[in-house]
Amino acid sequence: MDRYELRRQDYSLSEDQSELQAVYVKFFKTRSSLEVVRAAEPAGFDKNLWEQLCGTGATSMAMPESVGGDGATLVDLSLVAEELGRAIAPVPWIDHICAARLLVRLGALAADDPETADVVEGRQLVALDTRVDAATGIRLIASGSIADHIVVRDGDEIVRLSFDTRPAKVDNIGRLPMAWVDPAAADRRTVLASGADALAEYERALDEWRVLTAAALVGLVEETMRVAAEFATTRYTLGVPISTLQAISHPLANIAITVNAARNLTRRAAWFLEHEPEYQPALPPAAFCYIAEEAPKAATMAVQVQGGLGVATESLASAYLLRARGWPLAAGDLAATAIQVAQRFAAEQG
């Protein structure tokens, strides 16, 4: 087996990737405490945290070198996304970079455009319509209430929208800066591209979003497991830690299996989407569907391990449960993504 073929089957991290992940472990651990997360819930966004995150180069690293970025790979980006999810950080980093990368591929951002640097460095926020089942009309967009620009599909056109007054935030279980967006009501509407090639590029952006959101959910689930396991090893019943009881230890072991399986699937999807997008095209939506379905189950179990404390609104476990249930809803009906997995698999099989 040659080195390239081996790499297609091996998703262990390089030394540089391990160092990259360590940087963002430290960043989110020190900057995105539960207090910060709670304080940001009314808006769904912490502007100060966003500016600090952009200051680390997290947005520019995701952009191609042609527009002043660092050209990071999707696997690199998935490591940042995992730590963002672990901290349930109230910043729309995934939406922004996926939308911005799409703008670059469509030629809407160029190196000589003054606006490009603002987008690359995160001073202007770009939202992406990530719903599988929305192609026309009014739709809910996860970062719609805070974005300077919103990229949507409108029939067979890819359109950039801007509003003089941003759409109002809609309360939602994931505590996202979500808003109803009507393309027909935009103050500025720019058609970026149309036709089959444009729609294919948009689908690529959705696949990137699915992979990175899946990575964020992996980090989220792993943290819920840590919280539950820590509680289970310090809480006693009949003189023994509750972690020794099969009704506790077995479900926690199942969560660990879910984390490892989802992480491997997500990194595999990221690697192939980066290097061989025509190979197993069902991987990105499959990775998203798997962890989107499993994350709420794992977070619910973490809450149940803690009993009455877990269901308290101020508890860490409940904060994770809300986002485990709410973040995947940005893609719309999960069944629509599952159907897409089947369709892509069937097409690949001929």
C-alpha positions as a Markdown table, in Angstrom:
| # | Residue | x | y | z |
|---|---|---|---|---|
| 1 | Met | 0.0 | 0.0 | 0.0 |
| 2 | Asp | 1.6 | 3.3 | -1.1 |
| 3 | Arg | 1.7 | 6.3 | 1.2 |
| 4 | Tyr | -1.2 | 8.1 | -0.6 |
| 5 | Glu | -3.5 | 5.1 | -0.3 |
| 6 | Leu | -2.5 | 4.7 | 3.3 |
| 7 | Arg | -3.5 | 8.3 | 4.0 |
| 8 | Arg | -6.9 | 7.6 | 2.5 |
| 9 | Gln | -7.5 | 5.2 | 5.3 |
| 10 | Asp | -5.6 | 6.9 | 8.1 |
| 11 | Tyr | -7.1 | 10.0 | 9.7 |
| 12 | Ser | -4.6 | 10.5 | 12.6 |
| 13 | Leu | -3.4 | 14.0 | 13.1 |
| 14 | Ser | -0.1 | 15.4 | 12.0 |
| 15 | Glu | 2.1 | 17.2 | 14.6 |
| 16 | Asp | 1.0 | 20.6 | 13.1 |
| 17 | Gln | -2.6 | 19.7 | 13.3 |
| 18 | Ser | -2.3 | 18.6 | 17.0 |
| 19 | Glu | -0.6 | 21.9 | 17.8 |
| 20 | Leu | -3.4 | 23.7 | 15.9 |
| 21 | Gln | -6.1 | 21.9 | 17.9 |
| 22 | Ala | -4.2 | 22.6 | 21.2 |
| 23 | Val | -4.3 | 26.3 | 20.4 |
| 24 | Tyr | -8.0 | 26.4 | 20.1 |
| 25 | Val | -8.6 | 24.1 | 23.1 |
| 26 | Lys | -6.9 | 26.8 | 25.1 |
| 27 | Phe | -8.6 | 29.7 | 23.4 |
| 28 | Phe | -12.1 | 28.4 | 23.9 |
| 29 | Lys | -11.5 | 27.1 | 27.4 |
| 30 | Thr | -10.3 | 30.5 | 28.5 |
| 31 | Arg | -12.6 | 32.7 | 26.4 |
| 32 | Ser | -15.9 | 30.9 | 26.2 |
| 33 | Ser | -17.0 | 30.0 | 29.7 |
| 34 | Leu | -20.6 | 29.1 | 30.6 |
| 35 | Glu | -21.1 | 32.6 | 31.8 |
| 36 | Val | -20.1 | 34.0 | 28.4 |
| 37 | Val | -22.4 | 31.5 | 26.7 |
| 38 | Arg | -25.3 | 32.3 | 28.9 |
| 39 | Ala | -24.8 | 36.1 | 28.5 |
| 40 | Ala | -24.9 | 35.8 | 24.7 |
| 41 | Glu | -28.1 | 33.8 | 24.6 |
| 42 | Pro | -30.5 | 36.8 | 24.0 |
| 43 | Ala | -28.6 | 37.8 | 20.8 |
| 44 | Gly | -27.2 | 34.3 | 20.0 |
| 45 | Phe | -23.9 | 36.0 | 19.4 |
| 46 | Asp | -20.9 | 37.4 | 21.4 |
| 47 | Lys | -19.3 | 40.1 | 19.4 |
| 48 | Asn | -16.3 | 40.4 | 21.7 |
| 49 | Leu | -15.6 | 36.7 | 21.5 |
| 50 | Trp | -16.0 | 36.8 | 17.7 |
| 51 | Glu | -13.4 | 39.6 | 17.4 |
| 52 | Gln | -11.0 | 37.7 | 19.6 |
| 53 | Leu | -11.5 | 34.5 | 17.5 |
| 54 | Cys | -10.9 | 36.5 | 14.3 |
| 55 | Gly | -7.8 | 37.9 | 15.9 |
| 56 | Thr | -6.3 | 34.4 | 16.1 |
| 57 | Gly | -6.7 | 34.0 | 12.4 |
| 58 | Ala | -9.5 | 31.5 | 12.6 |
| 59 | Thr | -11.4 | 33.1 | 9.7 |
| 60 | Ser | -8.5 | 34.0 | 7.4 |
| 61 | Met | -6.9 | 30.5 | 7.8 |
| 62 | Ala | -10.0 | 29.1 | 6.1 |
| 63 | Met | -9.6 | 31.2 | 3.0 |
| 64 | Pro | -7.5 | 30.5 | -0.1 |
| 65 | Glu | -4.1 | 32.2 | -0.4 |
| 66 | Ser | -5.4 | 33.9 | -3.5 |
| 67 | Val | -7.5 | 36.3 | -1.3 |
| 68 | Gly | -5.0 | 36.6 | 1.5 |
| 69 | Gly | -5.9 | 33.5 | 3.5 |
| 70 | Asp | -3.8 | 30.7 | 4.8 |
| 71 | Gly | -5.4 | 27.9 | 2.7 |
| 72 | Ala | -6.1 | 25.5 | 5.6 |
| 73 | Thr | -7.6 | 22.1 | 4.8 |
| 74 | Leu | -11.0 | 21.0 | 5.8 |
| 75 | Val | -9.5 | 18.6 | 8.3 |
| 76 | Asp | -7.6 | 21.5 | 9.9 |
| 77 | Leu | -10.9 | 23.4 | 10.0 |
| 78 | Ser | -12.7 | 20.5 | 11.6 |
| 79 | Leu | -10.3 | 20.6 | 14.5 |
| 80 | Val | -11.3 | 24.2 | 15.2 |
| 81 | Ala | -15.0 | 23.4 | 14.8 |
| 82 | Glu | -14.6 | 20.5 | 17.3 |
| 83 | Glu | -13.3 | 22.9 | 19.9 |
| 84 | Leu | -16.0 | 25.4 | 19.1 |
| 85 | Gly | -18.6 | 22.8 | 19.8 |
| 86 | Arg | -16.9 | 21.6 | 22.9 |
| 87 | Ala | -17.2 | 25.1 | 24.3 |
| 88 | Ile | -20.7 | 25.7 | 22.7 |
| 89 | Ala | -19.2 | 29.1 | 21.7 |
| 90 | Pro | -21.8 | 31.7 | 20.6 |
| 91 | Val | -20.0 | 32.6 | 17.3 |
| 92 | Pro | -21.1 | 31.8 | 13.7 |
| 93 | Trp | -17.6 | 30.8 | 12.6 |
| 94 | Ile | -18.8 | 27.7 | 10.6 |
| 95 | Asp | -21.5 | 29.6 | 8.7 |
| 96 | His | -19.2 | 32.5 | 8.0 |
| 97 | Ile | -16.3 | 30.6 | 6.6 |
| 98 | Cys | -18.4 | 28.2 | 4.5 |
| 99 | Ala | -20.3 | 31.2 | 3.0 |
| 100 | Ala | -17.0 | 33.1 | 2.4 |
| 101 | Arg | -15.3 | 30.2 | 0.7 |
| 102 | Leu | -18.3 | 29.9 | -1.6 |
| 103 | Leu | -18.0 | 33.6 | -2.5 |
| 104 | Val | -14.4 | 33.0 | -3.4 |
| 105 | Arg | -15.3 | 30.1 | -5.6 |
| 106 | Leu | -18.0 | 32.1 | -7.4 |
| 107 | Gly | -15.6 | 34.9 | -8.0 |
| 108 | Ala | -17.5 | 37.3 | -5.7 |
| 109 | Leu | -14.5 | 38.0 | -3.6 |
| 110 | Ala | -11.3 | 39.0 | -5.3 |
| 111 | Ala | -7.9 | 40.0 | -3.9 |
| 112 | Asp | -8.1 | 43.6 | -5.3 |
| 113 | Asp | -11.6 | 44.2 | -3.8 |
| 114 | Pro | -11.5 | 46.3 | -0.7 |
| 115 | Glu | -14.4 | 44.4 | 0.8 |
| 116 | Thr | -12.5 | 41.1 | 0.5 |
| 117 | Ala | -10.3 | 41.8 | 3.5 |
| 118 | Asp | -13.2 | 42.7 | 5.7 |
| 119 | Val | -14.9 | 39.3 | 4.9 |
| 120 | Val | -11.6 | 37.3 | 5.1 |
| 121 | Glu | -10.8 | 38.8 | 8.5 |
| 122 | Gly | -14.3 | 38.6 | 9.8 |
| 123 | Arg | -15.1 | 42.3 | 10.1 |
| 124 | Gln | -18.1 | 41.7 | 7.8 |
| 125 | Leu | -20.1 | 38.6 | 8.6 |
| 126 | Val | -21.6 | 36.4 | 5.9 |
| 127 | Ala | -24.4 | 33.9 | 6.5 |
| 128 | Leu | -25.3 | 30.9 | 4.5 |
| 129 | Asp | -28.7 | 29.4 | 3.9 |
| 130 | Thr | -28.0 | 25.8 | 5.1 |
| 131 | Arg | -31.5 | 24.3 | 4.8 |
| 132 | Val | -31.6 | 21.4 | 2.4 |
| 133 | Asp | -35.4 | 21.9 | 1.9 |
| 134 | Ala | -35.3 | 25.7 | 1.1 |
| 135 | Ala | -34.7 | 26.9 | -2.4 |
| 136 | Thr | -37.2 | 29.7 | -2.8 |
| 137 | Gly | -39.2 | 32.0 | -0.7 |
| 138 | Ile | -38.9 | 33.0 | 3.0 |
| 139 | Arg | -36.6 | 30.8 | 5.0 |
| 140 | Leu | -35.0 | 30.5 | 8.5 |
| 141 | Ile | -31.3 | 31.2 | 8.4 |
| 142 | Ala | -29.1 | 30.4 | 11.4 |
| 143 | Ser | -27.0 | 33.6 | 11.4 |
| 144 | Gly | -29.6 | 35.8 | 9.7 |
| 145 | Ser | -30.0 | 38.3 | 12.5 |
| 146 | Ile | -26.3 | 39.3 | 12.7 |
| 147 | Ala | -25.0 | 38.9 | 9.2 |
| 148 | Asp | -23.9 | 41.8 | 6.9 |
| 149 | His | -24.5 | 39.6 | 3.9 |
| 150 | Ile | -26.6 | 36.5 | 3.4 |
| 151 | Val | -25.9 | 34.0 | 0.6 |
| 152 | Val | -29.0 | 32.0 | -0.5 |
| 153 | Arg | -30.3 | 29.8 | -3.4 |
| 154 | Asp | -33.2 | 31.4 | -5.2 |
| 155 | Gly | -34.4 | 29.0 | -7.8 |
| 156 | Asp | -31.3 | 28.3 | -10.0 |
| 157 | Glu | -29.5 | 31.4 | -8.9 |
| 158 | Ile | -27.1 | 32.0 | -6.1 |
| 159 | Val | -27.8 | 35.4 | -4.6 |
| 160 | Arg | -26.2 | 37.7 | -2.0 |
| 161 | Leu | -28.6 | 39.7 | 0.1 |
| 162 | Ser | -28.0 | 42.8 | 2.3 |
| 163 | Phe | -30.5 | 44.6 | 4.6 |
| 164 | Asp | -30.3 | 48.1 | 5.9 |
| 165 | Thr | -32.0 | 46.8 | 9.0 |
| 166 | Arg | -31.1 | 43.3 | 9.9 |
| 167 | Pro | -34.0 | 40.7 | 10.2 |
| 168 | Ala | -35.2 | 40.2 | 13.8 |
| 169 | Lys | -33.8 | 37.3 | 15.8 |
| 170 | Val | -36.2 | 34.4 | 16.2 |
| 171 | Asp | -36.1 | 32.5 | 19.5 |
| 172 | Asn | -34.9 | 29.0 | 19.0 |
| 173 | Ile | -33.8 | 25.9 | 21.0 |
| 174 | Gly | -30.2 | 26.1 | 19.7 |
| 175 | Arg | -29.8 | 29.7 | 20.9 |
| 176 | Leu | -28.6 | 30.7 | 17.4 |
| 177 | Pro | -28.9 | 34.2 | 15.9 |
| 178 | Met | -31.6 | 32.8 | 13.7 |
| 179 | Ala | -33.9 | 34.9 | 11.6 |
| 180 | Trp | -36.6 | 34.7 | 8.9 |
| 181 | Val | -35.1 | 36.0 | 5.7 |
| 182 | Asp | -37.2 | 37.0 | 2.6 |
| 183 | Pro | -35.0 | 37.4 | -0.5 |
| 184 | Ala | -37.7 | 39.5 | -2.1 |
| 185 | Ala | -37.5 | 42.0 | 0.8 |
| 186 | Ala | -33.7 | 42.6 | 0.7 |
| 187 | Asp | -32.5 | 46.2 | 0.2 |
| 188 | Arg | -29.7 | 44.9 | -2.1 |
| 189 | Arg | -29.9 | 41.7 | -4.1 |
| 190 | Thr | -26.9 | 40.6 | -6.2 |
| 191 | Val | -27.0 | 37.6 | -8.4 |
| 192 | Leu | -23.6 | 35.9 | -8.1 |
| 193 | Ala | -24.1 | 33.0 | -10.5 |
| 194 | Ser | -26.8 | 30.7 | -11.9 |
| 195 | Gly | -27.1 | 27.4 | -13.5 |
| 196 | Ala | -25.9 | 23.9 | -12.8 |
| 197 | Asp | -22.3 | 24.8 | -12.0 |
| 198 | Ala | -23.4 | 27.5 | -9.5 |
| 199 | Leu | -25.7 | 25.1 | -7.8 |
| 200 | Ala | -22.9 | 22.5 | -7.6 |
| 201 | Glu | -20.7 | 25.1 | -5.9 |
| 202 | Tyr | -23.5 | 25.9 | -3.4 |
| 203 | Glu | -23.9 | 22.2 | -2.7 |
| 204 | Arg | -20.1 | 22.0 | -2.0 |
| 205 | Ala | -20.6 | 24.8 | 0.6 |
| 206 | Leu | -23.4 | 22.8 | 2.2 |
| 207 | Asp | -21.2 | 19.8 | 2.4 |
| 208 | Glu | -18.4 | 21.8 | 4.0 |
| 209 | Trp | -21.0 | 23.1 | 6.5 |
| 210 | Arg | -22.2 | 19.6 | 7.2 |
| 211 | Val | -18.7 | 18.3 | 7.9 |
| 212 | Leu | -17.8 | 21.2 | 10.2 |
| 213 | Thr | -21.1 | 21.2 | 12.0 |
| 214 | Ala | -20.6 | 17.4 | 12.5 |
| 215 | Ala | -17.2 | 18.1 | 14.0 |
| 216 | Ala | -18.7 | 20.7 | 16.3 |
| 217 | Leu | -21.3 | 18.2 | 17.5 |
| 218 | Val | -18.5 | 15.7 | 18.1 |
| 219 | Gly | -16.8 | 18.2 | 20.5 |
| 220 | Leu | -20.2 | 19.0 | 22.1 |
| 221 | Val | -21.0 | 15.3 | 22.7 |
| 222 | Glu | -17.6 | 14.6 | 24.1 |
| 223 | Glu | -17.9 | 17.4 | 26.6 |
| 224 | Thr | -21.3 | 16.2 | 27.7 |
| 225 | Met | -19.8 | 12.8 | 28.3 |
| 226 | Arg | -17.0 | 14.4 | 30.3 |
| 227 | Val | -19.4 | 16.3 | 32.5 |
| 228 | Ala | -21.6 | 13.2 | 33.1 |
| 229 | Ala | -18.6 | 11.0 | 33.8 |
| 230 | Glu | -17.1 | 13.5 | 36.2 |
| 231 | Phe | -20.4 | 13.6 | 38.1 |
| 232 | Ala | -20.8 | 9.9 | 38.1 |
| 233 | Thr | -17.4 | 9.3 | 39.7 |
| 234 | Thr | -18.0 | 11.8 | 42.5 |
| 235 | Arg | -21.6 | 10.9 | 43.4 |
| 236 | Tyr | -22.1 | 7.9 | 45.7 |
| 237 | Thr | -25.0 | 5.6 | 46.3 |
| 238 | Leu | -24.9 | 2.8 | 48.9 |
| 239 | Gly | -21.3 | 3.5 | 49.5 |
| 240 | Val | -20.1 | 3.2 | 45.8 |
| 241 | Pro | -19.7 | 5.7 | 43.0 |
| 242 | Ile | -22.8 | 5.6 | 40.7 |
| 243 | Ser | -20.3 | 5.2 | 37.8 |
| 244 | Thr | -19.9 | 1.5 | 38.9 |
| 245 | Leu | -23.6 | 0.8 | 38.2 |
| 246 | Gln | -24.3 | -0.7 | 34.8 |
| 247 | Ala | -27.2 | 1.6 | 34.2 |
| 248 | Ile | -24.8 | 4.5 | 34.3 |
| 249 | Ser | -21.5 | 3.0 | 33.1 |
| 250 | His | -22.9 | 1.3 | 30.0 |
| 251 | Pro | -24.7 | 4.3 | 28.5 |
| 252 | Leu | -21.5 | 6.4 | 29.1 |
| 253 | Ala | -19.5 | 3.8 | 27.3 |
| 254 | Asn | -22.0 | 4.0 | 24.4 |
| 255 | Ile | -21.5 | 7.8 | 24.3 |
| 256 | Ala | -17.7 | 7.2 | 24.0 |
| 257 | Ile | -18.3 | 4.8 | 21.1 |
| 258 | Thr | -20.5 | 7.4 | 19.4 |
| 259 | Val | -17.8 | 10.1 | 19.8 |
| 260 | Asn | -15.1 | 8.0 | 18.3 |
| 261 | Ala | -17.2 | 6.7 | 15.5 |
| 262 | Ala | -18.5 | 10.2 | 14.6 |
| 263 | Arg | -15.0 | 11.8 | 14.8 |
| 264 | Asn | -13.6 | 9.1 | 12.4 |
| 265 | Leu | -16.5 | 9.5 | 10.0 |
| 266 | Thr | -16.2 | 13.3 | 10.1 |
| 267 | Arg | -12.5 | 13.4 | 9.5 |
| 268 | Arg | -12.9 | 10.9 | 6.7 |
| 269 | Ala | -15.6 | 13.0 | 5.1 |
| 270 | Ala | -13.4 | 16.1 | 5.5 |
| 271 | Trp | -10.4 | 14.5 | 3.9 |
| 272 | Phe | -12.3 | 13.1 | 0.9 |
| 273 | Leu | -14.3 | 16.3 | 0.3 |
| 274 | Glu | -10.9 | 18.2 | 0.3 |
| 275 | His | -8.9 | 15.8 | -1.9 |
| 276 | Glu | -11.4 | 13.5 | -3.7 |
| 277 | Pro | -14.8 | 15.0 | -3.7 |
| 278 | Glu | -16.1 | 12.6 | -6.4 |
| 279 | Tyr | -15.3 | 9.6 | -4.2 |
| 280 | Gln | -18.1 | 8.6 | -1.8 |
| 281 | Pro | -20.0 | 11.9 | -2.1 |
| 282 | Ala | -22.5 | 10.6 | 0.5 |
| 283 | Leu | -19.9 | 11.0 | 3.3 |
| 284 | Pro | -20.5 | 14.7 | 4.3 |
| 285 | Pro | -24.3 | 14.3 | 4.7 |
| 286 | Ala | -23.9 | 10.9 | 6.3 |
| 287 | Ala | -21.5 | 12.3 | 8.9 |
| 288 | Phe | -23.9 | 15.1 | 9.6 |
| 289 | Cys | -26.9 | 12.8 | 9.8 |
| 290 | Tyr | -25.2 | 10.3 | 12.2 |
| 291 | Ile | -24.1 | 12.8 | 14.8 |
| 292 | Ala | -27.2 | 15.0 | 14.4 |
| 293 | Glu | -29.3 | 12.0 | 15.4 |
| 294 | Glu | -26.9 | 10.7 | 18.1 |
| 295 | Ala | -26.0 | 14.0 | 19.8 |
| 296 | Pro | -29.4 | 14.7 | 21.4 |
| 297 | Lys | -29.5 | 11.1 | 22.7 |
| 298 | Ala | -26.0 | 11.4 | 24.3 |
| 299 | Ala | -26.8 | 14.8 | 25.8 |
| 300 | Thr | -30.1 | 13.5 | 27.2 |
| 301 | Met | -28.2 | 10.7 | 28.8 |
| 302 | Ala | -25.8 | 13.1 | 30.3 |
| 303 | Val | -28.7 | 15.1 | 31.8 |
| 304 | Gln | -30.3 | 11.9 | 33.2 |
| 305 | Val | -27.0 | 10.8 | 34.9 |
| 306 | Gln | -27.1 | 14.1 | 36.9 |
| 307 | Gly | -30.8 | 13.6 | 37.8 |
| 308 | Gly | -32.5 | 16.8 | 39.1 |
| 309 | Leu | -29.3 | 18.8 | 38.8 |
| 310 | Gly | -29.0 | 18.0 | 35.1 |
| 311 | Val | -32.5 | 19.3 | 34.2 |
| 312 | Ala | -31.9 | 22.6 | 36.1 |
| 313 | Thr | -31.9 | 25.5 | 33.6 |
| 314 | Glu | -28.6 | 26.8 | 35.0 |
| 315 | Ser | -26.8 | 23.5 | 34.6 |
| 316 | Leu | -24.0 | 22.9 | 32.1 |
| 317 | Ala | -25.7 | 19.7 | 31.0 |
| 318 | Ser | -28.9 | 21.4 | 30.0 |
| 319 | Ala | -27.0 | 24.0 | 28.0 |
| 320 | Tyr | -25.4 | 21.3 | 26.0 |
| 321 | Leu | -28.7 | 19.4 | 25.5 |
| 322 | Leu | -30.4 | 22.5 | 24.0 |
| 323 | Arg | -27.7 | 22.9 | 21.5 |
| 324 | Ala | -27.4 | 19.2 | 20.7 |
| 325 | Arg | -31.1 | 19.4 | 19.7 |
| 326 | Gly | -31.0 | 22.8 | 18.2 |
| 327 | Trp | -27.9 | 23.2 | 16.1 |
| 328 | Pro | -28.8 | 20.4 | 13.6 |
| 329 | Leu | -32.1 | 22.2 | 12.9 |
| 330 | Ala | -30.2 | 24.8 | 11.0 |
| 331 | Ala | -30.2 | 22.3 | 8.2 |
| 332 | Gly | -33.9 | 22.0 | 8.2 |
| 333 | Asp | -35.6 | 18.6 | 8.2 |
| 334 | Leu | -33.0 | 15.9 | 8.9 |
| 335 | Ala | -35.0 | 13.5 | 6.9 |
| 336 | Ala | -34.2 | 15.6 | 3.7 |
| 337 | Thr | -30.5 | 15.2 | 4.4 |
| 338 | Ala | -30.9 | 11.5 | 5.0 |
| 339 | Ile | -32.7 | 11.1 | 1.6 |
| 340 | Gln | -29.8 | 13.0 | 0.0 |
| 341 | Val | -27.4 | 10.4 | 1.5 |
| 342 | Ala | -29.4 | 7.6 | -0.1 |
| 343 | Gln | -29.6 | 9.4 | -3.4 |
| 344 | Arg | -25.9 | 10.0 | -3.6 |
| 345 | Phe | -25.0 | 6.5 | -2.6 |
| 346 | Ala | -27.4 | 5.1 | -5.2 |
| 347 | Ala | -26.0 | 7.4 | -7.9 |
| 348 | Glu | -22.4 | 6.3 | -7.0 |
| 349 | Gln | -23.4 | 2.7 | -7.3 |
| 350 | Gly | -24.8 | 3.3 | -10.7 |
